[in-house]
Amino acid sequence: MAKQETYIGSIDQGTTSTRFFIYDNQARPVGSHQVEFTQFCPQAGWVEHDPMEILESVRICVAKAIDKATADGLNIDNGLKAIGITNQRETTVVWSKSTGLPLYNAIVWMDIRTSSICRELEKKLSGGKTHFVETCGLPISTYFSALKLLWLLENVEKVAQAVKKGDALFGTVDSWLIWNLTGGVNNGVHVTDVSNASRTMLMNLKTLDWDKPTLETLKIPSEILPKIVSNSEIIGHVGKGWPFTGVPISGCLGDQHSAMLGQSCKKGQAKSTYGTGAFILLNTGQEVIKSNHGLLTTLAFKLGKDAPANYALEGSIAIAGAAVQWLRDSLGIISTASQIEELAAQIDSTGGVYFVPAFNGLFAPWWRDDARGVCIGITRFTNKCHIARAVLESMCFQVKDVLDSMHKDAGEKAKNEKGQFLLRVDGGATVNSTLMQIQADILGTPVVRPADIETTALGAAYAAGLAVGIWKENDLFSNEERMKKDTTFTPVLDEELRKKKVASWFKAVERSFDLADLSL
C-alpha cells in the first residue's frame, strides 16, 4: 500500500443526486458531499435531466467535499492522486462539439417515449425483439441508449442539424462528464467505458467495440460515438477551472458495475443494488452466458487495457426505491423515506395486499412496457401500514423474480466456491433492516449487507486507484476482513407460506399486464 497521504476521489452521479467521495489508501471514506438535482417529467412516461445542472452538481460536490476534508486537517490538494467516475447508465446526452452546450435535455434510462420506435423495429427486423441479442446481449427496449438516440435524431431538429454539420457528440452521462472535466470545447476527451457502452445496444460484447452492422441497421453515424476504453486506465487529466486540476481520471464504470466491483464480486457471486430501481448482477467470469429467461447479458468489468473482460447476467428492475418516493411525494402516506420501515414494522403481513410498481412498465424478467401499477387485495381492513409493507415486499418479489431467472440460466455457476448462494446487497434502501429481512424471507436464502453500503462510489475509487498503482487487483478481491463486519439476514418465514405468497405475487403481476391504453 502507498503512504498515508494518498487519496482517491469518486464521482457518483445517480438518477436523483450527485455525490463525491474521498477515500484514503485503505479505501476508507474520509470526506463526501451530496447534491440533489431536478428530474423533469414533461409528459407521462417521459423523464429528463438538465445536463448542465448535472455538471454543476458535480462542481459543487467536489468543492464542498474537498473543503470539508481540508477543514478536518487532510491535505487533499497535494494528496489526491486519482479520480474515478460512476454514473447512471443508459441516460443519453447529445451536445455541441463547438459550444459545449447540450442540444436537448438528457433522456433518462427509465423514460419510455421510444415505445413506438421499439415496436416499429420489432416488426421490421427479422429477429424481432431479440434481433441484436447475439451481438450486444440486449433486447430492443425503451431502456437502452440507442433507442433514445434514434428518438433525438428523428424528433429534435437541433440534433439532426448538428449531426449533419459534424458538430454533434453522443454519450451517456460518463462521456458528458469526462469531456467537460478534461477541457470541454478545448480538446475534451470523448470516451466511454466498456460497461456503459455495453448498455447502449451498440457495442459488440465479444469485440468490445461499436458493432458496425448494428450502426448500419439503425443508421447511427459512428462519428458521433465516443471511443470505448477499459474501466481502469488513465483516460485523461482534469482541466483548468476545476478544484482538482491536473489529477488523472483513471476509473470509470456504470453504477451497477461499479457496485459489483465495490462488493468484490468474483465469478459466481451476485449483488443487488437498491436505489431508484433495483439491479441484480451475477459475475459469470470470462464466459458470455446467453439468457433464455428474460435477463440481460452484459459486461461486468474490464480492469485495464490488456485485462480480460468479466461478464455478467443482469436483471434490471425499473421501480424499487422510487415507489417509496411515490408514497412520500405523491400520496403523502409518509413524510420521509425512513418512515416506511416504522409503518411496515407495525404489522407482520400485508393482510393480503400486493402492490406491483409498474409505473413505466416492467423490466426483467417480464419486459412488459404495457404493464402499469396495480394494488390488489384491498379491503376495509387495509390501512397505510399494509400499503407500506406491500411496497417493501414488491421490491423483494421483483428481486426474487430476477434471481430465479439467474439460477435457470447459470445453474451451478450462480454459486460460490462453497456451493452456496449468498445475495450481497447495497444501496440506500438497505439501511432498512425490515426490508432486508423481508428479502431473505421471500428468497428463502441469506442476504448479506456490508458494513459500508456505499459500494458504488467505492468501486469507481477501486478502479481509479488500481490504474495509478495505489492498489493491486488482489487487494480489491481479498475482502475477508471486511466481510467480518457484514450483517447477514437469515430467512425465518415458513416455507409453505413463502410459496403461497410467491404464487399470490404472480397473480398480481399478471393483473398489471395490458393496461397501457386505459382511458384518462
C-alpha positions in Angstrom: 0.0 0.0 0.0 1.1 3.6 -0.7 1.9 6.1 2.0 -0.9 7.6 4.1 -1.1 11.0 2.4 -2.7 9.4 -0.7 -6.4 10.0 -1.6 -8.7 8.9 -4.4 -11.8 10.8 -5.4 -15.0 9.2 -6.6 -17.8 11.0 -8.5 -21.1 9.0 -8.1 -23.6 10.5 -10.5 -27.0 8.9 -9.8 -30.6 9.3 -11.0 -31.6 11.9 -8.4 -28.4 13.2 -6.9 -24.7 13.5 -7.4 -22.2 12.6 -4.7 -18.4 13.0 -4.4 -16.5 10.7 -2.0 -12.8 10.9 -1.0 -11.1 7.7 0.1 -7.7 7.2 1.7 -5.3 4.5 0.6 -7.0 1.9 2.9 -10.3 2.5 1.0 -11.8 4.3 4.0 -14.1 7.3 3.2 -12.7 10.5 4.7 -15.0 13.1 3.1 -18.1 13.4 1.0 -20.9 15.7 -0.2 -24.2 15.2 -2.0 -26.3 17.5 -4.2 -29.8 16.6 -5.4 -30.9 17.8 -8.9 -34.2 18.2 -10.8 -36.0 15.4 -12.6 -38.4 16.6 -15.3 -41.4 14.7 -16.4 -42.8 16.8 -19.3 -45.3 14.0 -20.4 -46.5 10.7 -19.0 -43.6 8.2 -19.3 -41.0 10.9 -20.2 -38.2 11.5 -17.7 -35.4 14.1 -18.4 -32.5 15.8 -16.7 -30.7 19.1 -17.5 -27.1 18.1 -18.4 -25.8 21.5 -17.3 -27.4 21.1 -13.9 -25.7 17.7 -13.5 -22.4 19.3 -14.4 -22.9 22.0 -11.8 -23.9 19.4 -9.2 -20.5 17.7 -9.8 -18.7 21.0 -9.4 -20.4 21.8 -6.1 -20.0 18.3 -4.7 -16.3 18.2 -5.4 -15.6 21.7 -4.0 -17.7 21.1 -0.8 -16.2 17.6 -0.1 -12.6 18.8 -0.6 -13.4 21.8 1.7 -14.8 19.6 4.4 -11.8 17.1 4.3 -9.3 20.0 4.3 -11.1 21.5 7.3 -10.6 18.2 9.0 -6.8 18.5 8.5 -6.3 16.4 5.4 -4.0 17.6 2.7 -6.3 16.8 -0.2 -4.8 19.3 -2.6 -1.4 17.5 -2.6 -2.7 14.0 -1.8 -5.4 13.5 -4.4 -3.9 11.0 -6.9 -6.8 9.8 -9.0 -10.5 10.3 -9.8 -13.0 7.6 -10.5 -16.4 8.2 -12.1 -19.6 6.1 -11.8 -22.9 7.1 -13.3 -26.5 6.3 -14.0 -26.4 4.1 -17.1 -28.3 4.4 -20.5 -29.2 8.0 -19.8 -28.5 9.8 -23.1 -26.9 13.2 -23.9 -26.2 14.8 -27.2 -24.2 18.0 -27.2 -22.5 20.5 -29.5 -18.7 20.0 -30.0 -18.3 23.7 -30.8 -20.3 25.3 -28.0 -20.2 22.6 -25.4 -23.9 23.0 -24.8 -26.5 20.2 -24.7 -28.8 20.1 -27.8 -31.6 18.6 -25.7 -32.2 17.5 -22.1 -30.7 14.2 -21.1 -33.2 11.4 -21.7 -33.2 9.2 -18.5 -32.9 5.4 -18.6 -36.5 4.9 -17.3 -38.0 7.1 -19.9 -40.4 5.2 -22.2 -41.1 7.7 -25.1 -39.4 5.3 -27.5 -42.1 2.6 -27.3 -43.3 3.2 -30.8 -39.8 3.1 -32.2 -39.3 -0.2 -30.5 -42.5 -1.6 -31.9 -41.5 -0.5 -35.5 -38.1 -2.1 -35.2 -39.5 -5.3 -33.9 -41.8 -5.5 -36.9 -39.2 -4.5 -39.4 -36.2 -6.6 -38.3 -36.0 -10.3 -38.9 -35.1 -11.1 -35.4 -37.9 -9.1 -33.8 -37.3 -8.0 -30.2 -34.2 -10.1 -29.9 -32.6 -9.1 -33.2 -29.5 -7.6 -31.6 -29.2 -10.0 -28.7 -26.5 -12.1 -30.3 -24.1 -9.2 -30.6 -24.9 -6.9 -27.7 -26.8 -9.2 -25.2 -29.8 -6.8 -25.1 -33.4 -6.9 -26.4 -34.9 -4.0 -28.2 -36.3 -1.9 -25.3 -37.0 1.7 -24.3 -34.4 1.1 -21.6 -31.3 1.4 -23.8 -29.4 4.4 -25.2 -29.6 3.5 -28.9 -33.4 4.0 -29.0 -33.2 7.3 -27.1 -30.6 8.5 -29.6 -32.9 7.4 -32.5 -35.7 9.5 -31.0 -33.4 12.5 -30.7 -32.3 12.2 -34.3 -35.8 11.8 -35.5 -37.6 14.4 -33.3 -35.1 17.2 -32.4 -34.1 19.4 -35.3 -31.1 20.9 -33.5 -29.7 17.3 -33.0 -30.3 16.3 -36.6 -28.6 19.5 -37.9 -25.6 19.2 -35.6 -25.1 15.6 -36.8 -25.2 16.8 -40.5 -22.6 19.6 -39.7 -20.3 17.2 -37.8 -20.9 19.2 -34.6 -22.7 16.6 -32.5 -21.3 14.3 -29.8 -23.3 11.5 -28.2 -22.7 9.8 -24.9 -24.0 8.5 -21.7 -23.5 10.7 -18.6 -20.0 9.4 -18.1 -19.0 10.7 -21.5 -20.6 14.1 -20.8 -18.7 14.4 -17.5 -15.3 13.3 -18.8 -15.5 15.5 -21.9 -16.2 18.5 -19.6 -13.7 17.6 -16.9 -10.9 17.2 -19.4 -11.4 20.5 -21.2 -14.7 20.5 -23.0 -14.5 22.6 -26.1 -10.8 22.9 -25.5 -9.9 19.3 -26.6 -12.0 17.5 -24.1 -11.6 13.7 -24.3 -14.7 12.0 -25.8 -14.8 8.5 -24.4 -17.0 6.0 -22.7 -16.0 2.8 -20.8 -16.9 -0.8 -21.7 -19.6 -1.1 -19.0 -21.5 2.0 -20.1 -21.0 1.1 -23.8 -22.5 -2.3 -23.2 -25.8 -0.6 -22.2 -26.2 1.3 -25.4 -27.2 -1.7 -27.6 -24.5 -0.7 -30.0 -21.4 -2.5 -28.6 -20.4 -6.0 -29.6 -19.8 -7.9 -26.4 -17.0 -10.0 -27.9 -15.0 -7.4 -29.7 -15.8 -4.7 -27.1 -16.1 -2.2 -29.9 -19.0 -0.5 -31.7 -20.8 -3.0 -33.9 -20.8 -1.8 -37.5 -23.7 -3.9 -38.7 -25.9 -2.6 -35.8 -24.9 1.0 -36.6 -25.8 0.5 -40.3 -29.1 -1.1 -39.4 -30.1 1.7 -37.1 -28.5 4.4 -39.3 -26.4 5.8 -36.5 -23.3 7.7 -37.6 -20.2 6.3 -35.9 -18.6 9.8 -35.9 -20.7 11.0 -33.0 -19.8 8.0 -30.8 -17.2 8.1 -28.1 -14.1 5.9 -28.0 -14.5 2.8 -25.8 -11.9 2.3 -23.0 -11.5 -0.1 -20.2 -12.7 0.5 -16.6 -9.3 1.1 -15.2 -6.8 3.2 -17.1 -5.7 6.8 -17.3 -8.3 8.3 -19.5 -7.2 12.0 -19.3 -6.4 14.7 -16.8 -8.8 17.2 -15.2 -8.6 20.6 -17.0 -8.5 24.1 -15.7 -11.4 25.6 -13.7 -11.9 22.5 -11.5 -10.9 22.1 -7.9 -8.6 19.2 -8.8 -6.9 20.4 -12.0 -4.2 18.0 -13.3 -5.4 14.9 -11.4 -5.8 11.9 -13.7 -9.3 10.4 -14.3 -8.4 6.7 -14.2 -11.5 4.8 -13.4 -15.0 4.8 -15.0 -17.9 2.3 -14.6 -21.6 2.3 -14.9 -23.2 2.4 -11.4 -24.2 -1.2 -11.2 -20.9 -2.5 -12.5 -19.1 -0.2 -10.0 -21.2 -1.6 -7.1 -20.3 -5.1 -8.3 -16.6 -4.2 -8.0 -17.2 -2.4 -4.7 -18.7 -5.6 -3.4 -15.7 -7.5 -4.7 -17.9 -9.9 -6.6 -15.9 -12.7 -8.1 -17.1 -15.3 -10.6 -20.3 -16.9 -9.3 -21.1 -14.1 -6.9 -24.2 -11.8 -7.2 -25.1 -8.4 -5.8 -28.4 -6.4 -5.7 -28.3 -2.6 -5.5 -31.5 -1.0 -4.2 -31.8 2.6 -5.4 -34.4 4.3 -7.6 -34.6 0.9 -9.3 -33.0 -2.4 -8.3 -30.3 -4.0 -10.2 -29.0 -7.6 -9.7 -25.8 -8.7 -11.4 -24.2 -12.2 -11.3 -20.5 -12.3 -12.3 -20.1 -15.1 -14.9 -16.3 -14.7 -15.3 -14.9 -14.6 -18.8 -17.9 -16.6 -20.1 -20.7 -14.8 -22.0 -23.9 -16.6 -20.9 -26.9 -16.0 -23.1 -30.1 -15.7 -21.1 -33.2 -17.7 -22.0 -35.2 -16.4 -19.1 -35.6 -12.6 -19.6 -32.2 -11.4 -18.3 -29.6 -9.3 -20.0 -26.1 -10.5 -20.9 -23.8 -7.6 -20.2 -20.2 -6.7 -19.2 -19.2 -6.8 -15.6 -15.9 -5.0 -15.7 -12.5 -4.9 -17.5 -9.8 -3.8 -15.1 -7.2 -2.5 -17.5 -6.4 -2.1 -21.3 -5.0 -5.6 -21.5 -7.0 -7.2 -18.7 -9.6 -9.9 -19.6 -13.2 -8.9 -19.5 -15.6 -10.3 -16.9 -19.2 -10.7 -18.0 -22.4 -10.8 -16.1 -26.1 -11.7 -16.2 -28.2 -8.8 -15.1 -31.8 -8.3 -14.1 -32.9 -4.7 -14.1 -36.0 -3.5 -12.1 -37.3 -0.1 -13.0 -39.1 0.8 -9.8 -37.8 0.0 -6.3 -36.9 3.0 -4.0 -38.9 5.2 -6.4 -42.1 3.5 -5.1 -41.1 4.8 -1.6 -40.6 8.3 -3.0 -44.1 8.0 -4.6 -45.6 7.1 -1.3 -43.9 10.2 0.2 -44.2 12.8 -2.6 -47.4 11.8 -4.5 -49.6 10.2 -1.8 -48.2 11.8 1.4 -48.5 8.5 3.3 -45.0 9.1 4.7 -43.1 12.4 5.1 -39.6 10.9 5.0 -38.4 7.7 3.2 -37.2 6.2 6.5 -40.8 6.3 7.9 -41.8 3.4 5.7 -39.8 1.0 7.9 -41.7 2.2 11.0 -45.1 1.6 9.3 -44.1 -1.7 7.9 -42.7 -3.0 11.2 -46.0 -2.4 13.0 -47.6 -5.4 11.3 -46.3 -8.8 10.3 -48.1 -9.2 7.0 -49.7 -7.1 4.2 -53.1 -8.5 5.1 -53.3 -9.9 1.5 -52.4 -6.7 -0.2 -50.0 -7.0 -3.2 -48.5 -3.9 -5.0 -46.9 -4.1 -8.4 -45.0 -0.8 -9.1 -45.2 -1.0 -12.9 -45.2 2.8 -13.2 -43.3 2.7 -16.5 -43.9 -0.9 -17.4 -42.0 -3.9 -16.1 -38.3 -4.7 -16.8 -36.6 -8.1 -16.1 -37.6 -10.8 -16.4 -41.0 -9.7 -17.8 -40.2 -7.0 -20.3 -43.7 -5.7 -20.5 -43.9 -2.0 -21.4 -47.7 -2.3 -21.5 -47.8 -3.0 -17.7 -49.0 -0.4 -15.3 -49.0 -0.2 -11.5 -51.7 -2.2 -9.6 -52.5 -2.7 -5.9 -54.8 -5.7 -5.3 -56.3 -7.4 -2.3 -57.5 -4.2 -0.7 -60.3 -4.5 1.9 -61.8 -2.2 4.6 -59.2 -3.8 6.9 -56.4 -2.4 4.8 -54.5 0.6 6.3 -51.4 2.6 5.4 -49.2 0.1 7.3 -50.3 -2.7 4.9 -49.7 -0.5 1.9 -46.2 0.4 3.2 -45.3 -3.2 3.8 -46.7 -4.2 0.4 -44.4 -1.6 -1.3 -41.4 -3.1 0.5 -42.5 -6.6 -0.4 -42.8 -5.5 -4.1 -39.1 -4.7 -4.2 -38.2 -8.1 -2.7 -40.6 -10.1 -5.0 -39.1 -8.4 -8.1 -35.6 -9.3 -6.9 -36.7 -12.9 -6.4 -38.1 -13.0 -10.0 -34.7 -12.0 -11.3 -32.7 -14.4 -9.2 -35.0 -17.3 -10.2 -34.2 -16.5 -13.8 -30.4 -16.3 -13.0 -30.5 -19.7 -11.4 -32.2 -21.1 -14.5 -29.7 -19.5 -16.8 -26.5 -20.1 -14.9 -27.2 -23.2 -12.8 -24.3 -24.1 -10.6 -22.4 -21.1 -11.9 -24.7 -19.0 -9.7 -23.0 -20.4 -6.5 -19.7 -19.6 -4.8 -16.8 -22.0 -4.4 -18.5 -23.5 -1.3 -21.6 -24.3 -3.4 -23.7 -21.6 -1.6 -25.8 -18.8 -3.0 -25.5 -15.6 -1.0 -27.0 -12.3 -2.2 -24.8 -9.4 -1.4 -26.8 -6.1 -1.1 -26.1 -2.4 -1.2 -27.7 1.0 -1.9 -29.5 3.5 0.2 -32.6 1.3 0.8 -30.5 -1.4 2.5 -30.3 0.6 5.7 -33.9 -0.6 6.2 -33.4 -3.8 8.1 -37.1 -4.7 7.8 -36.7 -4.7 4.0 -33.6 -6.9 4.2 -35.4 -9.4 6.5 -38.3 -9.5 4.1 -35.9 -10.1 1.2 -34.3 -13.0 3.0 -37.7 -14.5 3.8 -39.0 -14.2 0.2 -35.8 -15.6 -1.2 -35.5 -18.4 1.3 -31.7 -17.8 1.3 -29.4 -15.5 3.3 -28.9 -11.8 2.4 -25.5 -10.1 3.3 -25.3 -6.4 3.9 -21.8 -4.9 4.0 -20.8 -2.5 6.8 -20.3 0.2 4.2 -23.3 0.2 1.9 -21.8 2.9 -0.4 -20.2 0.3 -2.7 -21.0 2.1 -5.9 -18.7 5.0 -5.2 -16.1 2.6 -3.7 -16.0 0.6 -6.9 -15.1 3.6 -9.0 -12.4 4.5 -6.4 -11.0 1.0 -6.6 -10.8 1.2 -10.4 -9.1 4.6 -10.3 -6.6 3.6 -7.6 -5.8 0.3 -9.4 -4.8 2.2 -12.6 -2.3 4.5 -10.9 -0.8 1.8 -8.7 -2.3 2.6 -5.4 -3.7 -0.9 -5.2 -3.2 -4.3 -6.9 -6.1 -6.3 -8.2 -5.7 -8.8 -5.4 -6.3 -6.0 -2.8 -9.7 -5.4 -4.4 -10.9 -9.0 -4.1 -9.3 -10.0 -0.8 -12.3 -9.0 1.3 -12.3 -11.5 4.2 -11.5 -8.8 6.8 -14.3 -6.5 5.5 -16.8 -9.3 5.5 -16.4 -9.9 9.2 -18.2 -6.6 9.7 -21.1 -7.5 7.4 -24.7 -8.2 8.6 -26.4 -11.5 7.5 -30.2 -11.7 7.4 -31.3 -15.3 7.6 -34.8 -16.4 6.4 -37.4 -17.2 9.2 -40.6 -17.4 7.1 -42.3 -20.8 7.0 -41.6 -22.4 3.6 -45.2 -23.2 2.8 -46.3 -19.6 3.5 -43.4 -18.3 1.3 -44.6 -20.4 -1.6 -48.2 -19.1 -1.2 -47.0 -15.5 -1.1 -44.9 -16.0 -4.2 -48.0 -17.5 -6.0 -50.1 -14.5 -5.0 -47.4 -12.1 -6.3 -47.5 -13.8 -9.7 -51.3 -13.2 -9.7 -50.7 -9.6 -9.0 -48.1 -9.3 -11.8 -50.4 -10.8 -14.3 -53.1 -8.2 -13.4 -50.7 -5.4 -14.3 -50.3 -6.5 -18.0 -52.0 -4.8 -20.9 -53.1 -1.7 -19.1 -51.1 1.0 -21.1 -54.2 2.0 -23.0 -56.6 2.7 -20.1 -58.6 5.8 -20.8 -57.5 9.0 -19.0 
